C-alpha cells in the first residue's frame, strides 16, 4: 500500500486490512509536501509490516520487483494517475501482475469527475457508499469508459462503541476542524470564536477544538491558517472549559456528546456510532465548503441553534445511503466489504490480468498528462525520468545519506513554512 498523507494512510491501511484480513501489509509513503510525520502515523495507529518513504519511480521499481497479490493506491488523484502510467510502463504486457485498488478517503464533495477520471485504470475503484457508487458509475459511463471497476463498500475506519450519554463526565462538544475548509482567516476566526462563545454560554460543558495536525505538519489539504495560531490571538482567549485537542479521532469520539463540523468525514464516523452530529451553516451552505453534501441529512444547524440547545436528528434514509449503519454489529459492518474482498480475491486468483489501460493517455490529453506525470518523476510514456532514482544505498556513505536526508527535511520544512506564514502575509499585503 502506498499513501501520500496521514488521512490517506489511515484509509489505505484500513482498506488493506479489510479486503485482505490476515494478510501481510507492506507500507510505502509517497515523498511530497504532505508526507506524514512519525507523530501523525502514531496518531493514526495503523501499522504495516514495514514502512519506506519513496518517490513514484522508486515505488514502481519496488512493486515490479516484489510480488504482491494486490496494491492499494491511497493517494491524491494525480499521484494515482502517475503511478498507473508508471506501472503500465514497468509491467508492460506481463501476464501476471497485482490487482490495483484505489478510492477516496471520505466524503467526495468536490472534483468528482476530475478525481474519478484520474483513478480510472485501476482494477478496483472503491466507493464508500451506495450514493457514491451510483455517482462514480454515472461519471465513467458518461465518458464512455468501463465502469466495472466501481465496487461499493463502506469507509474502512468506522467503528467504536455505540454512543452512551455522559453520566460521569461533562457534556462534551467536539468541533472537528478541517485544514482547508473554510480557507479565510475571518471565517476560521468566526467558527473558532463561536466555539469559544458556546463554551462561555454553557460553563457546565466541555468544548474541544479537535485539530488535525500540529503547526508545520501537513495533511491531505494544505492548512495555511492553523487554528492553534488563531486561538493564540483570539480576543479574550479560550475559556477554561474550551481547549485544543489532538489524538486519534476514535478516541476523541469516545467522550463526545455532540460532534460539530463544517463537512469533515468525522461526521460519518460519529453518525456510525450514533453520536449526535451537527453540520454548520454559519458560513452558508456552499459547494466550496462541502456542507452541501449533507443536504437532506437533517444535520444542518448554526452555532445559534446549538447555543439554544438544538440537537439535530439525522434522516435515517440519508444516513443509510452514505454507507453508515448506526447500531450495526461488527459482523454486520464487516459484510459491507464482502463485495470488495470477493472482487480482489477473484482478480488475485487469475493466471493473468489485462494490461493497465487508464482513460487518460498522452494522445487523449496531450496538454495535461505529460505535465502531470512529470510532476511525479515520469515521462509521457510512464518511464522514469533521468535522475529519478537515488544512488544505491551500498554505494552511498553514511555521511552522504545523512546530509541528503537533512536537506530533504529542511526543504520540506521551508515549503510548509512558506505555505503557512509567507503566502498568507503576501495575500494580506496584496489586499491593502
VOGU-3710 file (C-alpha; in Angstrom, 3 decimals, decimal comma):
1> xxxxxxxxxx> 0,000/0,000/0,000  1,222/3,476/-0,831  -0,146/6,688/0,702  0,770/10,361/0,389  -0,743/11,842/3,585  -1,811/10,822/7,064  -5,511/10,638/6,183  -4,836/8,560/3,096  -2,582/6,282/5,136  -5,495/5,819/7,533
11> xxxxxxxxxx> -7,849/4,946/4,669  -5,360/2,828/2,713  -4,083/0,756/5,628  -7,600/0,203/6,957  -8,808/-0,749/3,468  -5,975/-3,239/3,021  -6,807/-4,836/6,363  -10,498/-5,057/5,442  -10,073/-6,580/1,991  -7,233/-8,925/2,935
21> xxxxxxxxxx> -7,711/-9,810/6,620  -4,755/-11,706/7,961  -2,533/-10,807/5,018  0,819/-9,062/5,279  0,885/-5,313/4,614  3,858/-3,557/3,082  3,701/0,212/3,565  5,114/2,972/1,378  4,884/6,736/1,877  4,998/8,806/-1,293
31> xxxxxxxxxx> 7,526/11,569/-0,757  5,941/15,016/-1,090  4,633/18,070/0,724  2,152/16,073/2,836  4,314/13,064/3,738  3,139/12,240/7,272  5,423/12,562/10,269  6,083/9,801/12,791  3,709/11,559/15,231  0,911/11,624/12,657
41> xxxxxxxxxx> 1,345/7,930/11,870  1,382/7,064/15,567  -1,861/9,013/15,991  -3,499/7,050/13,164  -2,365/3,838/14,833  -2,457/1,520/11,789  0,814/-0,361/11,433  2,419/-2,015/8,418  4,881/-4,897/8,376  7,458/-2,473/7,007
51> xxxxxxxxxx> 7,437/1,210/6,081  9,517/3,054/3,487  9,447/6,571/2,083  9,778/6,538/-1,707  9,339/8,588/-4,851  6,894/7,491/-7,537  9,558/5,801/-9,703  11,069/4,097/-6,643  7,671/2,671/-5,736  7,145/1,388/-9,275
61> xxxxxxxxxx> 10,522/-0,328/-9,102  9,602/-1,882/-5,746  6,178/-3,009/-6,962  7,776/-4,590/-10,011  10,482/-6,352/-8,032  8,351/-7,759/-5,202  5,343/-9,990/-5,566  2,042/-8,683/-4,234  -1,452/-10,021/-4,702  -2,939/-6,533/-4,528
71> xxxxxxxxxx> -1,649/-2,974/-4,299  -3,731/-0,199/-2,687  -3,038/3,244/-4,188  -4,142/5,588/-1,374  -3,058/8,835/-2,982  -4,434/12,016/-4,485  -5,870/11,533/-7,988  -2,850/12,953/-9,828  -0,482/10,612/-7,989  -2,726/7,626/-8,718
81> xxxxxxxxxx> -2,723/8,512/-12,413  1,062/8,883/-12,472  1,572/5,557/-10,702  -0,841/3,826/-13,084  1,199/5,038/-16,053  4,471/4,189/-14,327  3,283/0,675/-13,505  1,890/0,236/-17,012  5,314/1,060/-18,466  7,093/-1,172/-15,948
91> xxxxxxxxxx> 4,806/-4,165/-16,285  4,097/-3,823/-19,994  2,234/-6,841/-21,323  3,207/-9,055/-18,382  0,613/-11,761/-17,844  0,976/-11,795/-14,070  0,606/-8,622/-12,019  -1,052/-7,494/-8,773  -4,586/-6,161/-8,721  -4,671/-2,393/-8,249
101> xxxxxxxxxx> -7,153/-0,892/-5,778  -7,905/2,777/-5,165  -10,657/5,032/-3,854  -11,401/8,060/-1,680  -10,653/8,726/1,982  -14,082/10,121/2,865  -16,818/12,483/1,731  -16,493/13,253/-2,008  -17,858/16,763/-2,307  -15,520/18,362/-4,863
111> xxxxxxxxxx> -13,715/17,489/-8,107  -15,856/14,406/-8,601  -15,189/13,975/-12,330  -11,586/15,164/-12,080  -10,667/12,717/-9,334  -12,551/9,785/-10,807  -11,036/10,061/-14,271  -7,574/10,228/-12,714  -8,322/6,966/-10,886  -9,657/5,191/-13,974
121> xxxxxxxxxx> -7,439/2,293/-14,954  -7,256/0,700/-11,516  -8,846/-2,749/-11,286  -10,991/-1,730/-8,307  -12,281/1,774/-7,552  -13,892/1,610/-4,133  -16,990/3,669/-3,355  -17,676/4,246/0,321  -21,469/4,134/-0,053  -24,338/3,322/-2,384
131> xxxxxxxxxx> -24,644/7,050/-3,086  -21,005/7,274/-4,201  -21,154/4,058/-6,245  -24,051/5,414/-8,293  -22,269/8,713/-8,892  -18,977/7,030/-9,813  -20,601/4,735/-12,382  -22,501/7,652/-13,903  -19,240/9,580/-14,426  -17,475/6,665/-16,110
141> xxxxxxxxxx> -20,463/5,792/-18,264  -20,780/9,433/-19,277  -17,195/9,240/-20,543  -17,923/6,076/-22,450  -15,403/4,354/-20,172  -15,774/0,999/-18,438  -17,402/1,300/-15,011  -16,993/-2,303/-13,871  -14,156/-1,394/-11,512  -16,500/0,587/-9,247
151> xxxxxxxxxx> -17,183/-1,520/-6,158  -19,423/-0,478/-3,286  -18,158/-0,905/0,265  -18,007/1,414/3,310  -15,495/3,677/4,974  -12,963/1,211/6,391  -12,235/3,028/9,649  -15,741/3,239/11,111  -16,384/1,501/14,390  -16,084/2,050/18,103
161> xxxxxxxxxx> -18,530/1,692/20,949  -22,108/2,927/20,409  -22,825/6,313/21,928  -23,788/6,496/25,568  -24,869/9,871/27,048  -22,489/11,474/29,524  -23,001/10,447/33,148  -19,694/10,697/34,985  -18,130/13,463/32,870  -19,103/16,871/31,496
171> xxxxxxxxxx> -21,265/17,008/28,377  -18,636/17,304/25,633  -18,983/19,204/22,361  -16,245/18,496/19,800  -15,637/20,911/16,936  -13,795/18,867/14,279  -11,843/21,374/12,205  -10,601/20,923/8,649  -7,298/22,061/7,140  -8,739/23,965/4,176
181> xxxxxxxxxx> -12,448/24,471/4,958  -13,068/27,342/5,410  -9,952/28,886/3,930  -10,079/32,532/5,030  -8,826/33,996/8,275  -12,122/35,763/9,023  -14,223/32,652/8,505  -11,952/30,481/10,626  -11,895/33,092/13,391  -15,695/33,187/13,285
191> xxxxxxxxxx> -16,025/29,442/13,802  -13,349/29,385/16,490  -14,911/32,363/18,245  -18,355/30,775/18,198  -16,968/27,545/19,666  -15,404/29,590/22,470  -18,659/31,502/22,933  -20,588/28,222/23,162  -18,266/27,216/25,996  -18,909/30,536/27,783
201> xxxxxxxxxx> -22,673/30,153/27,407  -22,526/26,598/28,757  -19,949/26,565/31,571  -21,079/23,057/32,529  -19,958/21,729/29,144  -16,506/20,957/27,791  -15,751/22,180/24,263  -12,854/20,558/22,388  -11,340/22,015/19,226  -10,205/18,775/17,540
211> xxxxxxxxxx> -7,147/19,602/15,432  -5,853/17,565/12,524  -2,155/18,440/12,766  0,410/20,487/14,624  1,921/23,626/13,029  4,433/22,593/10,378  2,677/19,293/9,639  0,501/18,811/6,590  -2,445/16,553/5,939  -4,320/15,797/2,733
221> xxxxxxxxxx> -5,039/19,522/2,265  -2,762/22,480/2,892  -3,533/24,352/6,112  -2,383/27,934/5,720  -4,084/29,262/8,867  -3,719/26,725/11,708  -6,309/27,074/14,438  -3,529/26,881/17,033  -2,192/30,248/15,897  -5,638/31,763/15,560
231> xxxxxxxxxx> -6,546/30,640/19,090  -3,484/32,420/20,473  -4,788/35,702/19,000  -8,489/35,236/19,777  -9,829/38,245/21,713  -10,357/37,109/25,269  -8,668/33,785/24,527  -10,289/30,410/25,080  -12,349/29,951/28,255  -11,250/27,358/30,794
241> xxxxxxxxxx> -13,767/24,800/29,513  -12,623/25,134/25,878  -9,334/23,717/24,729  -7,410/22,424/21,741  -7,232/18,639/21,368  -5,152/16,220/19,328  -5,292/12,449/19,147  -6,993/9,612/17,310  -10,487/10,622/16,213  -11,975/7,381/17,506
251> xxxxxxxxxx> -10,612/8,044/20,992  -11,934/11,620/20,937  -15,354/10,335/19,871  -15,360/8,011/22,884  -16,063/11,072/25,026  -18,137/13,109/22,555  -21,779/14,022/23,119  -22,124/16,372/20,113  -19,851/16,413/17,065  -19,807/19,742/15,224
261> xxxxxxxxxx> -18,102/20,310/11,881  -18,444/22,054/8,532  -18,097/18,968/6,344  -15,489/16,642/7,852  -15,671/12,882/7,328  -15,589/12,768/11,116  -19,351/13,407/10,860  -19,815/9,975/9,294  -17,651/8,367/11,974  -19,844/9,985/14,637
271> xxxxxxxxxx> -23,108/9,023/12,906  -21,965/5,404/12,649  -21,676/5,330/16,440  -24,975/7,132/16,964  -23,299/10,289/18,291  -25,396/13,465/17,789  -23,896/15,450/14,912  -24,284/18,967/13,539  -23,154/20,335/10,161  -22,551/24,073/10,463
281> xxxxxxxxxx> -24,407/26,576/8,264  -22,806/29,712/9,762  -20,897/30,399/6,545  -23,715/29,316/4,264  -24,451/26,021/2,534  -21,975/26,103/-0,339  -20,130/23,690/-2,582  -16,800/25,283/-1,662  -17,433/24,334/1,964  -18,631/20,818/1,219
291> xxxxxxxxxx> -21,614/21,075/3,559  -23,930/20,894/0,555  -23,141/17,162/0,625  -25,313/16,955/3,762  -28,469/18,368/2,198  -31,334/16,116/3,217  -29,402/14,729/6,176  -31,323/16,659/8,833  -27,975/17,673/10,348  -27,650/21,288/9,158
301> xxxxxxxxxx> -27,528/23,760/12,040  -25,859/27,010/13,108  -23,949/27,819/16,273  -27,003/29,881/17,278  -29,109/26,699/17,074  -26,590/24,783/19,160  -26,314/27,575/21,715  -30,101/27,372/22,129  -29,878/23,641/22,852  -30,949/22,173/19,497
311> xxxxxxxxxx> -29,606/18,705/18,701  -30,118/17,753/15,019  -31,883/14,481/14,222  -30,352/12,582/11,286  -32,542/11,366/8,431  -32,273/7,564/8,569  -32,603/7,007/4,817  -29,925/9,596/4,065  -27,601/8,005/6,587  -28,073/4,535/5,066
321> xxxxxxxxxx> -27,332/5,934/1,610  -23,969/7,153/2,895  -22,874/3,674/3,918  -23,331/4,460/7,613  -25,134/1,935/9,791  -25,744/3,209/13,348  -26,121/0,342/15,786  -24,633/-2,240/13,419  -22,654/-5,058/14,968  -19,045/-5,602/13,931
331> xxxxxxxxxx> -20,155/-8,576/11,822  -22,850/-6,549/10,052  -20,382/-3,733/9,336  -17,790/-6,220/8,082  -20,259/-7,522/5,484  -20,086/-4,143/3,762  -16,650/-5,210/2,486  -17,697/-8,608/1,119  -18,003/-7,373/-2,469  -14,575/-5,723/-2,358
341> xxxxxxxxxx> -12,971/-8,802/-0,781  -14,560/-11,087/-3,357  -13,531/-8,816/-6,227  -9,893/-8,577/-5,103  -9,697/-12,314/-4,356  -11,103/-13,141/-7,789  -8,587/-10,866/-9,511  -5,671/-12,220/-7,462  -6,650/-15,804/-8,332  -6,486/-15,213/-12,078
351> xxxxxxxxxx> -3,496/-16,503/-14,005  -3,319/-13,203/-15,832  -4,798/-9,726/-15,819  -5,126/-7,402/-18,819  -2,521/-4,663/-19,304  -3,306/-1,443/-17,470  -5,393/0,942/-19,567  -6,010/4,340/-17,891  -8,605/6,542/-19,594  -6,072/9,343/-19,957
361> xxxxxxxxxx> -3,219/8,861/-22,386  -0,669/11,280/-23,860  -2,791/11,308/-27,030  -6,202/11,743/-25,386  -4,997/14,534/-23,073  -1,694/15,802/-24,557  -1,875/19,128/-22,758  -2,444/17,503/-19,370  -0,945/14,042/-18,945  2,753/14,759/-19,739
371> xxxxxxxxxx> 2,891/17,640/-17,226  1,076/15,613/-14,576  3,378/12,613/-14,988  6,495/14,806/-14,912  5,397/16,201/-11,542  5,813/12,704/-10,110  9,038/11,802/-11,920  7,692/10,041/-15,021  7,978/10,752/-18,737  4,940/10,910/-21,054
381> xxxxxxxxxx> 5,155/7,151/-21,644  5,395/6,345/-17,930  9,139/5,741/-17,988  11,117/7,150/-15,034  12,715/10,495/-15,829  16,533/10,702/-15,739  17,795/11,060/-12,182  14,591/9,624/-10,726  16,475/7,132/-8,563  18,823/7,915/-5,684
391> xxxxxxxxxx> 22,219/6,271/-5,571  22,094/2,685/-4,264  22,487/2,591/-0,511  25,531/0,280/-0,671  27,494/2,827/-2,744  26,471/5,769/-0,568  28,337/6,819/2,551  26,512/7,305/5,844  27,512/10,974/5,823  26,078/11,476/2,330
401> xxxxxxxxxx> 22,811/9,772/3,300  22,521/11,866/6,450  23,255/15,057/4,522  20,676/14,239/1,855  18,023/13,433/4,460  18,797/16,656/6,348  18,477/18,743/3,187  15,214/16,998/2,294  13,804/17,630/5,765  14,872/21,280/5,668
411> xxxxxxxxxx> 13,339/21,772/2,211  10,053/20,246/3,338  10,030/22,460/6,414  10,764/25,531/4,310  7,889/24,695/1,973  5,462/24,242/4,841  6,665/27,433/6,485  6,157/29,303/3,229  2,627/27,956/2,887  1,605/28,747/6,453
421> xxxxxxxxxx> 3,458/32,025/7,041  4,733/33,730/3,915  1,851/33,058/1,500  -0,896/34,427/3,814  1,227/37,515/4,524  1,700/38,205/0,807  -2,033/37,825/0,203  -2,849/40,241/3,027  -0,364/42,767/1,652  -1,891/42,401/-1,781
431> xx> -5,320/43,198/-0,374  -4,192/46,552/1,068
//
